[in-house]
């Protein structure tokens, strides 16, 4: 965390220096007013990152800090690219002091981004609870790697590589397969599902898996829009190729559009990867919730059928001399026969539904 705090402090000092430099050397008549105060906006963000890291040292990757750093890093990359492109096209170069502060800013952002990417998403149980003497952990499956991998490992899905590499060297056994993540196990998933009391089953499923449902829909929409961006880049590349002699700096523009198309393709691959993961997790959780709900319904019907049967048996143990007791016994026998028929029919339907779901 020392690198992140030091980089955040360096960022704060750099943007304050850029703000003072513009206030001293740039006249308000030569530039818009908002240009003087734009360096102060990242100061607020980096002050938050440094304060949060000092007061609450994170043991896991802070996702909100990662998002803020990605936005700042993307903005700085676009700013430097625009400055370099403008210098090549118009020949007007930006001030050296300003360029130096931007380069230092980018280096510090790279250090902060790397510090967050190498942090784990979770702490394994072995780290939280020290094993006691005499504990036999031989043969226990390893924990789910996707819950304790680094943030970069999650983005690149490199947490699957050790299992694949092990499978290429030797035959995998049951103990080599990692344990299922608690977020996918039936018991914790159904316990969380039982806390939702929506009016319909569909609403309960969507409410219990709202995050996966939202991410799946959002990533689907974004992934569908990315091919149109690729077509736009391809159209501009072909247009500049046809007008190489008439459009100034056409080759440079073609190279820029080719780089943008390449980066867009990488982004599309990552979006499809995450979309596939969250979609499959949503389907797995919904299936576990429905199967557990069906099991619960079958067990409840069997339990109530046994209760009615016991009630009829206790009625048979009486002497039968009382007319009211005879009527009650007859009523319980009729209900017993009816409930057993309904229970048998309903359990048959439930078992058929479960077998079809398998």
N, C-alpha and C positions, 0 to 999 in steps of 0.2 A: 504493500500500500504506500510505501515511501515514494515510489516512482510516480504514482498517481497524484499524490499531494504536491510533490515538487513540481510536476508538470502543470498542475492547476495554478500554483503560485506563479510559475513562469508565464503562463497564459495571462494572468491578471496583470502582471507587470508589463508585459508586451503590449496589451491593448491600452493600458493607461498611458504608456509612452507614445503609442500611435495617436491617441487622442490629444495629448499635449503638443505633439509635433504638428498636427494639423491646425490646432488653435493658434500656434505661433507663426507658422510659415505659410499657411494658406489663407487667403483673404476670403471673407464671406461672400464677396461679389463674384469670385471665381468659381464657387462651388455651391451646391445646395446646402441648406442648413442641416438636413438630416444626415449628410455625410460626416459632419463633425461628431455626431452622437452615436453613430453606428458601432464604433469600437466599445462603447460602454455596455451594449447589450450582452456580448459574450462574457464580460466581466461578472455580470450577475449570475450567469450560468456556472462559470468556473468557481465563483465564490460558494455557490450551493454545493458543488461537487466536493470542494475541499473541506467545507464545514461538515458535510454528511460523512465523509470518509474519516475525519478526525474524531467526531463525536460517536459515530457508530461504525467501527471498522468492520467492513463486510467480510464474512467467511465464505459467502456464496456470491456469484456474479450478480451485481445489481442491474436489473434489466432497465430501469428508468434512466440510470446513468449511462448505460450502453446506448440507449436511444438518443439521448442528448448529444453524446459524443459523435454518433454517426451523423446526426444532422449538422453539427458544427464541422465535421471533417468533410462532408459532401459540399457544404457551402464554401469552405476554403479551397477545395479542389476546383470547383467551378470558378471561383474568383481568380485564382492563379491562371487557370486555363484561358479565361477571358482576357486577362491582362497580357499574357504571352501572345494570344491570337491577335489582339488589337495592336501590339507592338510590331508583329510581323506584317500585318496588313497596312496600317497607316504609317508605320515608322516612328510613331511617338511612343517613347518608352516611359514607363512609370518611374516615379522617384525611387532612388536606391534605398532610402531609409524605409519607405513604405514596403518595398519588395522584401527587404531584410526582415521586417517584422512579420510579414506574411509567411515567409519561409520558416522562421523560428516557430510561428504559430502552428504550422503544419507538422513540424518535427515533434512538437510537444503533444499534439493531438494523436500522432502515430504511437507515441509512447503510452498515452492514456488508453488508446484503443487496444493495444497489445496487452496491457495490464488487465483489462477487463476480459479479453478473449481467453486468457489462460486460466481464469478463475473457474472453479467447479460450479455446477448447478446445484449440487447438494453435497452433504457430508455423509459418507458411508457409515453404517451402524458400528463398524469396527472402530471408527475413530471416536464416536460418541460414547460408547461403552467398552471399557477395557476388558478383555477376556480374563476370567478367573482361572485359578489353578485347577486342573482336573477337568476343565471343559473339553469335550471331544468335538472338535469342529471338522474332523475328517469326514469327507463325503458330503458336506453341506454345500449346496449350490452357491455360486457367487451371486452377489446382489445384482439387481437390474442395472446394466451399464448406462442406459439412457438417463437415469435419474441422477447419476453422479459424475458424468463426463464434464469436460470443460465446455464453455460456451462455444468455442470454435469447433470442438468435437461434435456438438449438437448441430451447428450450422452445416458442417461438412459431412455429418453422419459417419465420421471416422471411428466412432465407438463400435461399429460393426466389424471393423478390420481385424482386431485380435482374434475373434471367433473364426473368421474366414481363413486367416493365416494358420491358425491351429488346425483347422479342418484340412488344409492342404498338406500338412506335415504328417498327421496321424488321424486315426479314426476317433470321432467324437463319441464320448460316453454320456450317460445321463447326468453325471456330476459336472461335465464341462459346460452344459447349457445353463445360462444365467437364470436366476429366479425371475418370476413374472413381477412386473412393477406393481406396487400397491394400488396405483391409479387404474389398473386394469383387472385386478383380482375381484372376484364376484362378491365376496363378503363386504369389503369396504365400499364397493360401488353401489351395492343394494342398500346398505345402511344410509348412504347419502341420498339415494333415490327415495327412500322412505320418508325423508324429511320434507319432501315437497308434496303439497296437498292441492294441486290444481284440479279443475273440474273434470278434465278429460285426460285420458292416458297419453295422448299425443302431446298435450301441453306439459304434462309432467316430464316426459322424455326430453322435450326441448329445453325446459327450465333446468333440469338436472345436468344437461350437457350444453348449456348456453354458450360457453366459451368455445368449445370445439365447433359447434354449429355456426357461430358468428365467424370464426376464422376460416372455416371451410367455405362459406358463402363469399366472404371477402376475397380470399385468395383465388376462388374460381372466377370472380369478376375481373380481378387484376390480370390473371393469366390469360383471360380471353381478350383483354385489351392490348397486351404486349405485341401480338403479331401485327397489329395495325401500325405500331411504332416502327417495327422492322420494315414494313412496306413503305412507310414514309422515308426512312433512311435510304432504302434501295432506290426509290424514285428520284431522290435528290442526287444520289451517286450517278445514276444513269443520265440525269439531266446535265450534270457538270461534265461527264465524259463526252457527251455530244457537243458541248460548247467549250471545249478546252481553249480554243483560240480566242474566243470572244469574252469570256468571263475571267477577270483578273484573279490570280491566286486560286485557280480551279483545282489544281492538284492538292494544295493544302486543304481545301474544303472537302475534297474526296477522302483524304486520309482521316479527317476529323469524323466524317459520317461513318466511315468504316470502323473506327474505334468505338463510336457510340453504338453501332449495330452489334459489335462483339460484346460490349458490356451489357447491352439489353438481352442478348442471348443467354449470358451467364445469369442475369437476374431472373429470366424466365425459367431456367433450369432449377434454380433455388426455390422459386415460387411453386413450381410443380412438385418439387420434393416435399416441401412443407405442407402443401395442399393434400398430397397423398397420405402423409402421416396423420394429419389431424382428421381427415375424412375416415381413414381406417380406424382410428381410435374412437371416433364418434360411433361408428357402426358396431365395434366390439363392445363398447359400454352399453349401448342400447340393447344389443342382443343379450348381454348378461343380465340386465335389468328385467327384460321381458321373461327370460327363462326362470329367473328367481321368483318373479311375480306369479308365474304359472305354477311352480312348485309350491309356493305358499298357499295358493288357492286350493290345490289338490289336497294338501295336508289338512287345511282347515275343514274341508268337506268330510274327509275321513274322520277327523276328530269329532265333529258334531254328530256324525252317524253313529259312532261308538257311544256317545252320551245318550242318544235316544234309545239305543239298544239296552243300555244299562238301566234306564228308567223303566223300560218294559219288563225287564227281568225282576226288578224290585217289586213291580206290581204283581207278578206271578207268585211271589213269596207270601202274600197275604192270604187269609182264609177264604176270601171271596164271599163272605156272608153279607157284607154291606153292599147295598145296591149302587151307592155312589162309587165305591171302589171298583165294582165290576165295570161300570161305565168308563171310569178313568182308565182301567186296564185295556178295555176295548179301544178306547181312543188312542192310547199310546201304541197299541199294536198296529192300528191303521197308519198312524204317523210313521211308525218304524218301517212298515212295508213300503210306504210311499217314499220315505227319505232314502231307504236303501236302493230303491230303483233309480231315483234321481241321482243319488251319489254315484252309483255304478255307471250310469249313462254319462254323467258329467266327467268323471274320472277317465272314462274311455275316450271322450272327446279331447280331454287335456293331454292324455298320453299320445293320442294321434297327432295333436298339434305339435307336441314336443318332438316326436319322431320326425315329422316333416321339417321341423326347424333344424334338426341335426344336419 
